[in-house]
Each structure stands twice: as C-alpha cells, then as structure tokens.
Amino acid sequence: MRAVLARLLAWYIHAVLRLQLGFRIEGAENMRLLAGEQPMITAFWHETLPTMPVLWREVHKAGMMRPAVALASRHRDGQLIGNIMRALGMGLVSGSSSKGGVAGMQELVRSIKGGAHVAITPDGPRGPARRAAAGVAALAGITGVKILPCAAATSRFITLHKSWDQMRIPLPFGRLVLVCGAPVEVSREDWRAALPAIEAALNAAQERAVP
C-alpha cells in the first residue's frame, strides 16, 4: 500500500508542477552547474520537498545526465517521501541523525565518489525547521564537493499545519518559482565553521522563492 501511495503522490507532484500558469528560475547559472563535470550536494529546507522535483526536471532539460540520490530517514514518513523521490526517478539512501546516520553518511560518500549528485534537507527529518544539522557540512567537507542552496514555491498551496515544518503541498494553476543560490564551499579541516553560511544561504534562497 505504501508503494502504491508513493506512486500516486509522485504522479500528483509530477502533474501539478506541470499545471502551473507561470514559472521562472532565479539563479539559472547556478542551476546549470548541476549539468557540469562535478557532483554537488543540493540542499533545501524540508518544507519545500513536494515542490523541489521541479529542480531535477529543469536540470535534465539543461542537459544533466548525472544520477542523483536523495537522503530519506528510516522513519515511516521518511520512507514514504523517499519512495516518492524514487518514483520520480531518483535513487534513495536511508539514514538520519537518529537512525542509520553512520551508514547513511557512508552511502552518500560512496554515491558522490561514484559521480552522483546528492539531495539533502538539512533540517530533516524532525527539525527544528530551517536549522541546518551538521551532516550536510560534514558530507561536503569529507567529499570536497560544493553545496547548492535551493528553494521552490508555488503561489497556490495547502499548508500542513500539524507538521513540524509547515510543509506546503502545491496546487495546480498557480505560479511557480525555483531559486538556486551561489554554491557554498566547505573546508575539509574546519567544516563545522561552514554551518552558519549554509543556513544563511538556504534562508536567503527561501526568502527569494516568492512566486
């Protein structure tokens, strides 16, 4: 049943993102870096998950052939979201700060070394919302790849008020905006020092995501 639900939700997301009456990209030159020669870590806040598949749609249009994997927690809700991402054509790595963190990090490192992009929500799976956990900076420091801060939003949506992140579910016939900020570089020797810059870049991208 979870697999069926994931496929149905993936179909809904795919359809509703196509049924927008307006669309623009801010930071297209940054987005096109994903079609370049090096893998990257794409980071965005958990609340934007249902809208972020538009990023991969547009990057594929720009010529990206590189595979991408998403990190999903081992909790039931995280696995549902992960299965949705898989149904949308992404690979899935299971793990979080509370369950399977070490194994998940190791798999992400292997994925990047194998040439794949990685998609992460630094405030997931449980929050606090819009606060970056250490994992995203650690991964960038270990692998030497850059972090691309992103956000996406639609003008018509439903807010899940009971969720910790106030997740927004897009509705059709609105306006859609995708934001890709400037990449953030992380030092291997002092990766923790990059956390404030990562968080600030994600918040700046989120603030610009106004349809």
Secondary structure, DSSP 4 states (H G I P E B T S, - for coil): -HHHHHHHHHHHHHHHHHS-SEEEEE-HHHHGGGGSSS--EEE--GGGTTTTHHHHHHHHHTT----EEEEE-SSHHHHHHHHHHHHTT-EEEE--SSSSHHHHHHHHHHHHHTT-EEEE-TTTTT--TT---HHHHHHHHHH-PPEEEEEEEESSEEE-TTSTT--EEE-SSSEEEEEE---B---STTGGGGHHHHHHHHHHHHHH---
